Amino acid sequence: MRKFRTLDEFEEEYFRKHPEEINDYLTEIFQEYAEDNDSGALLASLHVVARVQGAGEREI
């Protein structure tokens, strides 16, 4: 059975390959949040960016 990637996995891979686009993406998601106040969508998008930039990773 073929395993499909989630949208978050796809976005994470894309931004790892194109980190120069993260700032524009952040601007866009905050503009969308200002229009629709969808905090769930905002947090999901921020979570993707945080994972790409290594937030939450611990050094052991």
ChimeraX attribute file (.defattr): number of C-alpha atoms within 10 A of each C-alpha:
attribute: neighborCount
match mode: 1-to-1
recipient: residues
	/A:1	3
	/A:2	4
	/A:3	5
	/A:4	8
	/A:5	9
	/A:6	9
	/A:7	10
	/A:8	14
	/A:9	11
	/A:10	12
	/A:11	16
	/A:12	21
	/A:13	13
	/A:14	14
	/A:15	17
	/A:16	15
	/A:17	11
	/A:18	10
	/A:19	13
	/A:20	10
	/A:21	12
	/A:22	16
	/A:23	10
	/A:24	9
	/A:25	15
	/A:26	15
	/A:27	11
	/A:28	12
	/A:29	16
	/A:30	16
	/A:31	13
	/A:32	14
	/A:33	16
	/A:34	12
	/A:35	9
	/A:36	10
	/A:37	12
	/A:38	11
	/A:39	12
	/A:40	10
	/A:41	14
	/A:42	17
	/A:43	13
	/A:44	12
	/A:45	18
	/A:46	16
	/A:47	15
	/A:48	20
	/A:49	22
	/A:50	14
	/A:51	13
	/A:52	18
	/A:53	15
	/A:54	10
	/A:55	11
	/A:56	8
	/A:57	9
	/A:58	6
	/A:59	4
	/A:60	3
